[in-house]
Amino acid sequence: MINNTKNKRKFKRYKAKPGAYALIRPKCGKLGQILEISRKGLSFSYIENTDNIPNNPILDILFIHNEFYIDKILFTPVFDYILPKQFPTSMLNMRKQGLRFDNLSSSDKNKINYFIKKYTSCKV
């Protein structure tokens, strides 16, 4: 049976290159590798911790190999779940979190578009 369901996403998603990270602050402790990004949001993986997302959180996006940095992006959490363990004996749980960008300035939109052009490898 062929699945004819149409992808309802408005924006294309792109796979981030290694070295792309997301940081939720203040005082949250969620720093993780960006997995996918679009013009409307992103997903990233991080090591599970007990910190909750604070009130009025902000997001920073960085690419460590080229000193690229976007700070103070407002967002709304969309999902957060445990990823399957790659090594059954590992004591660490990895999680995947998805975020939707909120109220982006035109400058932030331009920076995200630049990030997508320079620091992603392919469409997802």
Contact map, one row per residue, 1 for C-alpha under 8 A:
1110000000000000000000000000000000000000000000000000000000000000000000000000000000000000000000000000000000000000000000000000
1111000000000000000000000000000000000000000000000000000000000000000000000000000000000000000000000000000000000000000000000000
1111100000000000000000000000000000000000000000000000000000000000000000000000000000000000000000000000000000000000000000000000
0111110000000000000000000000000000000000000000000000000000000000000000000000000000000000000000000000000000000000000000000000
0011111000000000000000000000000000000000000000000000000000000000000000000000000000000000000000000000000000000000000000000000
0001111100000000000000000000000000000000000000000000000000000000000000000000000000000000000000000000000000000000000000000000
0000111110000000000000000000000000000000000000000000000000000000000000000000000000000000000000000000000000000000000000000000
0000011111000000000000000000000000000000000000000000000000000000000000000000000000000000000000000000000000000000000000000000
0000001111110000000000000000000000000000000000000000000000000000000000000000000000000000000000000000000000000000000000000000
0000000111110000000000000000000000000000000000000000000000000000000000000000000000000000000000000000000000000000000000000000
0000000011111000000000000000000000000111000000000000000000000000000000000000000000000000000000000000000000000000000000000000
0000000011111100000000000000000000000110000000000000000000000000000000000000000000000000000000000000000000000000000000000011
0000000000111110000000000000000000011100000000000000000000000000000000000000000000000000000000000000000000000000000000000011
0000000000011111000000000000000000011100000000000000000000000000000000000000000000000000000000000000000000000000000100011111
0000000000001111100000000000000000111000000000000000000000000000000000000000000000000000000000000000000000000000000000011111
0000000000000111110100000000000001111000000000000000000000000000000000000000000000000000000000000000000000000000000100111100
0000000000000011111100000000000000000000000000000000000000000000000000000000000000000000000000000000000000000000000000111000
0000000000000001111100000000000010000000000000000000000000000000000000000000000000000000000000000000000000000000000000000000
0000000000000000111110000000000010000000000000000000000000000011100000000000000000000000000000000000000000000000000000000000
0000000000000001111111000000000011000000000000000000000000001111000000000000000000000000000000000000000000000000000000100000
0000000000000000001111100000001111000000000100000000000000001111000000000000000000000000000000000000000000000000000000000000
0000000000000000000111110000011111000000000100000000000000111100000000000000000000000000000000000000000000000000000000000000
0000000000000000000011111000111100000000000000000000000000111000000000000000000000000000000000000000000000000000000000000000
0000000000000000000001111101111000000000000000000000100011110000000000000000000000000000000000000000000000000000000000000000
0000000000000000000000111111110000000000000000000000010011110000000000000000000000000000000000000000000000000000000000000000
0000000000000000000000011111000000000000000000000000010011000000000000000000000000000000000000000000000000000000000000000000
0000000000000000000000001111100000000000000000000000010000000000000000000000000000000000000000000000000000000000000000000000
0000000000000000000000011111110000000000000000000011110000000000000000000000000000000000000000000000000000000000000000000000
0000000000000000000000111011111000000000000000001010000000000000000000000000000000000000000000000000000000000000000000000000
0000000000000000000001111001111100000000000001101010000000000000000000000000000000000000000000000000000000000000000000000000
0000000000000000000011110000111110000000000001000000000000000000000000000000000000000000000000000000000000000000000000000000
0000000000000000000011100000011111000000000111100000000000000000000000000000000000000000000000000000000000000000000000000000
0000000000000000011111000000001111100000000111000000000000000000000000000000000000000000000000000000000000000000000000000000
0000000000000001000111000000000111111000011110000000000000000000000000000000000000000000000000000000000000000000000000000000
0000000000000011000000000000000011111000011110000000000000000000000000000000000000000000000000000000000000000000000000000000
0000000000001111000000000000000001111100011100000000000000000000000000000000000000000000000000000000000000000000000000000001
0000000000001111000000000000000001111111111000000000000000000000000000000000000000000000000000000000000000000000000100000000
0000000000111100000000000000000000011111110000000000000000000000000000000000000000000000000000000000000000000000000100000000
0000000000110000000000000000000000001111100000000000000000000000000000000000000000000000000000000000000000001001100000000000
0000000000100000000000000000000000001111110000000000000000000000000000000000000000000000000000000001100000000000000000000000
0000000000000000000000000000000000001111111000000000000000000000000000000000000000000000000000000111100000000000000000000000
0000000000000000000000000000000001111101111100000000000000000000000000000000000000000000000000000111000000000000000000000000
0000000000000000000000000000000001111000111110000000000000000000000000000000000000000000000000011110000000000000000000000000
0000000000000000000011000000000111110000011111000000000000000000000000000000000000000000000000011100000000000000000000000000
0000000000000000000000000000000111100000001111100000000000000000000000000000000000000000000001111000000000000000000000000000
0000000000000000000000000000011110000000000111110000000000000000000000000000000000000000000001110000000000000000000000000000
0000000000000000000000000000010100000000000011111000000000000000000000000000000000000000000111100000000000000000000000000000
0000000000000000000000000000000000000000000001111100000000000000000000000000000000000000000111100000000000000000000000000000
0000000000000000000000000000110000000000000000111110000000000000000000000000000000000000000000000000000000000000000000000000
0000000000000000000000000000000000000000000000011111000000000000000000000000000000000000000000000000000000000000000000000000
0000000000000000000000000001110000000000000000001111100000000000000000000000000000000000000000000000000000000000000000000000
0000000000000000000000000001000000000000000000000111110000000000000000000000000000000000000000000000000000000000000000000000
0000000000000000000000010001000000000000000000000011111010000000000000000000000000000000000000000000000000000000000000000000
0000000000000000000000001111000000000000000000000001111110000000000000000000000000000000000000000000000000000000000000000000
0000000000000000000000000000000000000000000000000000111110000000000000000000000000000000000000000000000000000000000000000000
0000000000000000000000000000000000000000000000000000011111000000000000000100000000000000000000000000000000000000000000000000
0000000000000000000000011100000000000000000000000000111111100000000000000110000000000000000000000000000000000000000000000000
0000000000000000000000011100000000000000000000000000000111110000000000111110000000000000000000000000000000000000000000000000
0000000000000000000001111000000000000000000000000000000011111000000000111110000000000000000000000000000000000000000000000000
0000000000000000000001111000000000000000000000000000000001111100000011111000000000000000000000000000000000000000000000000000
0000000000000000000111100000000000000000000000000000000000111110000011100000000000000000000000000000000000000000000000000000
0000000000000000000111000000000000000000000000000000000000011111001111000000000000000000000000000000000000000000000000000000
0000000000000000001110000000000000000000000000000000000000001111111110000000000000000000000000000000000000000000000000100000
0000000000000000001110000000000000000000000000000000000000000111111100000000000000000000000000000000000000000000000000000000
0000000000000000001000000000000000000000000000000000000000000011111000000000000000000000000000000000000000000000000000000000
0000000000000000000000000000000000000000000000000000000000000011111100000000000000000000000000000000000000000000000000000000
0000000000000000000000000000000000000000000000000000000000000111111110000000000000000000000000000000000000000000000000000000
0000000000000000000000000000000000000000000000000000000000000111011111000000000000000000000000000000000000000000000000000000
0000000000000000000000000000000000000000000000000000000000011110001111100000000000000000000000000000000000000000000000000000
0000000000000000000000000000000000000000000000000000000000011100000111111000000000000000000000000000000000010010000000000000
0000000000000000000000000000000000000000000000000000000001111000000011111000000000000000000000000000000000000000000000000000
0000000000000000000000000000000000000000000000000000000001110000000001111100000000000000000000000000000000000000000000000000
0000000000000000000000000000000000000000000000000000000001110000000001111110000000000000000000000000110100010000000000000000
0000000000000000000000000000000000000000000000000000000111100000000000011111000000000000000000000000111100000000000000000000
0000000000000000000000000000000000000000000000000000000011100000000000001111100000000000000000000011110000000000000000000000
0000000000000000000000000000000000000000000000000000000000000000000000000111110000000000000000000011110000000000000000000000
0000000000000000000000000000000000000000000000000000000000000000000000000011111100000000000000001111000000000000000000000000
0000000000000000000000000000000000000000000000000000000000000000000000000001111100000000000000001111000000000000000000000000
0000000000000000000000000000000000000000000000000000000000000000000000000000111110000000000000011110000000000000000000000000
0000000000000000000000000000000000000000000000000000000000000000000000000000111111000000000000111100000000000000000000000000
0000000000000000000000000000000000000000000000000000000000000000000000000000001111100000000000111000000000000000000000000000
0000000000000000000000000000000000000000000000000000000000000000000000000000000111110000000011110000000000000000000000000000
0000000000000000000000000000000000000000000000000000000000000000000000000000000011111000000011110000000000000000000000000000
0000000000000000000000000000000000000000000000000000000000000000000000000000000001111100000001000000000000000000000000000000
0000000000000000000000000000000000000000000000000000000000000000000000000000000000111111010011000000000000000000000000000000
0000000000000000000000000000000000000000000000000000000000000000000000000000000000011111000000000000000000000000000000000000
0000000000000000000000000000000000000000000000000000000000000000000000000000000000001111110000000000000000000000000000000000
0000000000000000000000000000000000000000000000000000000000000000000000000000000000001111110000000000000000000000000000000000
0000000000000000000000000000000000000000000000000000000000000000000000000000000000000011111000000000000000000000000000000000
0000000000000000000000000000000000000000000000000000000000000000000000000000000000001011111110000000000000000000000000000000
0000000000000000000000000000000000000000000000000000000000000000000000000000000000000000111110000000000000000000000000000000
0000000000000000000000000000000000000000000000110000000000000000000000000000000000000000011111000000000000000000000000000000
0000000000000000000000000000000000000000000000110000000000000000000000000000000001101000011111100000000000000000000000000000
0000000000000000000000000000000000000000000011110000000000000000000000000000000001111000000111110000000000000000000000000000
0000000000000000000000000000000000000000000011110000000000000000000000000000000111100000000011111000000000000000000000000000
0000000000000000000000000000000000000000001111000000000000000000000000000000001111100000000001111100000000000000000000000000
0000000000000000000000000000000000000000001110000000000000000000000000000000111110000000000000111110000000000000000000000000
0000000000000000000000000000000000000000111100000000000000000000000000000000111100000000000000011111000000000000000000000000
0000000000000000000000000000000000000000111000000000000000000000000000000011111000000000000000001111100000000000000000000000
0000000000000000000000000000000000000001110000000000000000000000000000000011110000000000000000000111110000000000000000000000
0000000000000000000000000000000000000001100000000000000000000000000000001111000000000000000000000011111100000000000000000000
0000000000000000000000000000000000000000000000000000000000000000000000001111000000000000000000000001111100000000000000000000
0000000000000000000000000000000000000000000000000000000000000000000000000100000000000000000000000000111110000000000000000000
0000000000000000000000000000000000000000000000000000000000000000000000001100000000000000000000000000111111111000000000000000
0000000000000000000000000000000000000000000000000000000000000000000000000000000000000000000000000000001111111000000000000000
0000000000000000000000000000000000000000000000000000000000000000000000000000000000000000000000000000000111111100000000000000
0000000000000000000000000000000000000000000000000000000000000000000000000000000000000000000000000000000111111110000000000000
0000000000000000000000000000000000000000000000000000000000000000000001001000000000000000000000000000000111111111000000000000
0000000000000000000000000000000000000010000000000000000000000000000000000000000000000000000000000000000111111111100000000000
0000000000000000000000000000000000000000000000000000000000000000000000000000000000000000000000000000000001111111110000000000
0000000000000000000000000000000000000000000000000000000000000000000001000000000000000000000000000000000000111111111000000000
0000000000000000000000000000000000000010000000000000000000000000000000000000000000000000000000000000000000011111111100000000
0000000000000000000000000000000000000010000000000000000000000000000000000000000000000000000000000000000000001111111110000000
0000000000000000000000000000000000000000000000000000000000000000000000000000000000000000000000000000000000000111111111000000
0000000000000000000000000000000000000000000000000000000000000000000000000000000000000000000000000000000000000011111111110000
0000000000000101000000000000000000001100000000000000000000000000000000000000000000000000000000000000000000000001111111110000
0000000000000000000000000000000000000000000000000000000000000000000000000000000000000000000000000000000000000000111111110000
0000000000000000000000000000000000000000000000000000000000000000000000000000000000000000000000000000000000000000011111110000
0000000000000001100100000000000000000000000000000000000000000010000000000000000000000000000000000000000000000000001111111000
0000000000000111100000000000000000000000000000000000000000000000000000000000000000000000000000000000000000000000001111111100
0000000000000111100000000000000000000000000000000000000000000000000000000000000000000000000000000000000000000000000000111110
0000000000000111000000000000000000000000000000000000000000000000000000000000000000000000000000000000000000000000000000011111
0000000000011110000000000000000000000000000000000000000000000000000000000000000000000000000000000000000000000000000000001111
0000000000011110000000000000000000010000000000000000000000000000000000000000000000000000000000000000000000000000000000000111
